[in-house]
């Protein structure tokens, strides 16, 4: 097979990764941008979303589309509600102190992980996708009679993977509208700019923080529900997405949603292409090296605001 079909295959897989990664990283970026909290437990919220998706799908049964849609709504709401409780009972009590919040979210990480291990077990379990038809992708070649089309073996994707990309784009646009065109988004941005001034104008900052922390966790869980029919739910599956999310947020610029999305596409595409031609491990190494160069030459990130 020629090189170009492999590039197409790697690009499609990379866009699926980018779509899920963008949703998760945007949630992490929102939490840091508004609350100035580095949420180390963000990967476990992702994992919990996948595990709850399996529980919901297994409990409802029936047609895969019905159980999947139920999981798509129930899992993010449950994870977001848990995050709101964690914010109220833990982060608020330590007054969102940067150092103590890191320690607190590390503790939350291990609590979620170990409780999941005790209740869910150590086995990886799949969730059946609502639809999963195979789509062959054609390619073109020059022959003696001119340009002709053929279908290379193995060059294809599924309708579900394409749906994941489309659904993620719609969700990211909805988040952009929420942040830029609604009163809730205005309140979030005002709190992000200056907590004390926002409080002076009557904004309940504690409520905003709880909402943002819950929204960030809900987005991570939503990303997990989308990816779990492609991967499998496992109690240790939050580690790599957490690492990649931090990489994306740093490259895009801390607190910059647009930069986060751009960085997610770049990292997702590079991960897909490098994984096709080489290994996923090499993709993670290169992503880490990119972060190193960004921190050296542009500490504010691609679209982050420079603080003199």
N, C-alpha and C positions, 0 to 999 in steps of 0.2 A: 504494500500500500504506500502511496505517496505521503509526503510529510504533511501536506495541507489538511487531509482528513483527520489526522491525529490532532492537529491544532484546533479544529472545530470541536472534536470530542472533548479535548481538555478545556476549551473555553466554555462549553455547556456545563461541564461539571464544576468549573470554577465559578460560573454565575450562580449555580445553586448554592455553593458554599458562601458566596458573597451575599446572597439574599438573606440567608439565615444569620450570617455573621453581622450584617448591617443592623438587623432588628435587635440582636443581643447587644451590640456595641452602642447603639443609640440609647438603649436603656441605661447602660453603664455611664455614658456621657451625660445623660440628663441628670442622674444622681450626683455626679461630680460637679456638673456645671451649676446646678441650683443649690445643692446642699454642701458642696466642698467635702464630700465623703467618698473615700476610696473603699468601695464595697467589694471586699475580698470574697464574700459569699455569693457573688453574682453567678458564678458557675454552678453552684449548688441549687440556686433557683431554677437554672436551666435544666439541670438533672431532674429536679423534682417535677418540673412540668412534663418531662418525658415519662417519668414513672407514673404520675397521675393520669396521663393520657392512656397508658396501658391499663391501669385500674378501671378507668371509666369505660374504655372500649370493651374490656373483658366483662364488666358488670352488665353493660347494656346489651351487648351481643347483637344479633340480627344482621342486617345489611351493613357492610363496612362503611358506607357513606354516612349512615345514621349515627353509628358509634363514633366515627371520626369527627363529625360536626359537633356532636355533644362534647367530646374531649376538647375540641378547639375553643369552646366557650367556657367549659367548667374548669379545666386545668389552670388557665391564666388567672381566672377570678380567684380560685383558691390560693394560688401562689401569691398573687398580689395582696390578698387579705392577710396571709401569713406575714408578708413583709411589712404591712401596716402595723400589725401587732408587734413585730420585732422592733420597728422604729419607735413605737410608743413606749414599750416596756424597757428597751435597752438604750438605743441611741439618744433618745430624748433625755433620759436620766443622766447620761454622761455629757450632756450639753454639746453633742456633736464635736467634741474635742478631736482634732485630726489623729493624734497618736492613739488615743483610747478607742476611737471608732475602728481603726485597723485591727487592734487586738480583739475588739468585740465581734467584728465580722469574721475574723478567723475562728473564734469560738463558735459562732453561729454556723460556719461552714462545717465544722466537725460534728456538731449536734445534728444537723440535717442529714449529713452523710451517714452517720452511725445509726440514727433512727430509721433511715431508709434501708440500710443493710439488715437491721433486725426485723423489719416488717415486710420488706419486698424480697430480700434475699440477694444472693450474689450472682444469680443467673441473668444473662442478657435476654430480653424478650422483645419480639417484634410487635408492631401495630400494623394491621393490614391497611393499605392505602384505600381511599374511597374509589379510585379508578387508577389503572396502571397499564394502559395500552402501550405497546411498543411502537415507536415511530422510527422507521428507517430514514436515514438522511442520504440523499443522492450526492454524487460527485460527478465531475466532468473530466473528460480526457480527450486528447487529440488522437484520432486514428487516421488511417489512410483515407477514409471517406469524410473526414472532417470532425467537428466537435460532437461527441456522443456522451450520453449520460449513463452512469451505472451506479449500482449500490454496493459500496465496499462492505465486506464482511465485518461485522462488529461496530460499524459506524451508525449509531442511532441513540435515541434517548427514549424517555417515557413521557406520557401526557402528564403524569403527576409531577415530575421534575419541572416541566414547563409551567405548570400551575403554581408551584412553589415560588418561582421567580416572579410571575405576574402578581400573585397575592402579596408578596413582600413589597413590590413596588407600590401597590395600592395602599398598603399600611403605612409605608414611609411617607407617602404624599398626605395621608390623613394626619400623621404626626406633625408634618410641616404646617398644615392648615391649623391644627390645634394650637401650635406654638405661636403662629404669626397672625391668625385671623380671629381668635376667640378671646373672650374675657379671661378664661382660665389660663390661657397661654400668656396673656399680658401680666397677670398676677405672678406667674412663675418667673417671667423675665424680670419683673420688678424686684422680686425676692432675690433673684440671682445677682442683680446689679448692686443692691444694698439692702441687707436684711433689716438694719435698724430704721432706715427711712421708710421701708415698706411697712414695718410694724407701726411706725408713727402715723402712717396714713390709714391705719385700721385693718391692715391685712393680718390674718391669723397665720403667722409664719409656721407655727407648729403643725397646723393642718395642711399647709402647703407642702411641708417636708414629708409628712406622712403620705400625702397623695403622690408626690414624686417618687418616693421610695417604693411605694406599691406599684406605680406605673412602670418603673424600671424593671422590677422583678416580674411583673406580668408580661412585659415584652420578651424577657428572657425565656419565660415559660412558653409563650406563644411560638417563639423560634424553635423550641425543642419539640413542640407538638408537630410542627411542620416537617422537621427532619427525622422524627422517629420512625415513620414508615420506610425511610431510606436506610437509616442506621437501626440500632436497637436500643431499647431503654436499659441502662445499666447504672448502678449506683456510683460508679467512678467516671461517668461520661462527662462530668463538668470541668475537668482539668484543662483539656486542650481548648475548648471554647473560651474559657476564662483567659488563658494566655493570649489567644488570638484577639480577644476583645480588647485587652489592655494594649496590645500592639497596635491595633486599629485606632484606638482612642488617642494614643500618643502620636502616631503618625498624622492623623487628621487634625489634631489640635485639641487639647483638653477643653471640654465644654462646647466645642463647635460641632453641631449636628451635621452641617453640610460637609465639613472636613471628615467626619466620621464615616459618612456614606461613601465619599470618594475613596478613602483609605480602605474601606471594606471591599469595594470593587477591585481595587488594585491587589490587595492581599488575596482575595478569593480567586481572582484570575491566575495570579502567579502560583497559588497553591494547586489549582486544577491542572495547569500546564506542566508544572514541575513534577507533580505526582504521576502524570501520564508518561512522561519521558524518563523520569528518574524514580525517586521515592518520596513519599509524604514527609519522611524525616528531613530530607534535604530542604523541602519547602519551608518547614518550621525554622530550620537553621538560617535560611536566607531571610525570612521575615524578621528574625531576631537581629540579624546584621543590619537590616534596613533601619530598624528602630535605633540602633547604636549610632548610625550615621545621621539620622534625623536629630537625635539628642545633641550631637556634636555641632552640626552645621545649622540646624534650625530648631532650637529647643521649643519654640511655640507651636510647632507642627505645620502642616501644609496650609491650613486655613485658620489656625489659632491666632488670637490677638497677642501681639508682642507687648510684654510688660517691661518698660525700660527700667 
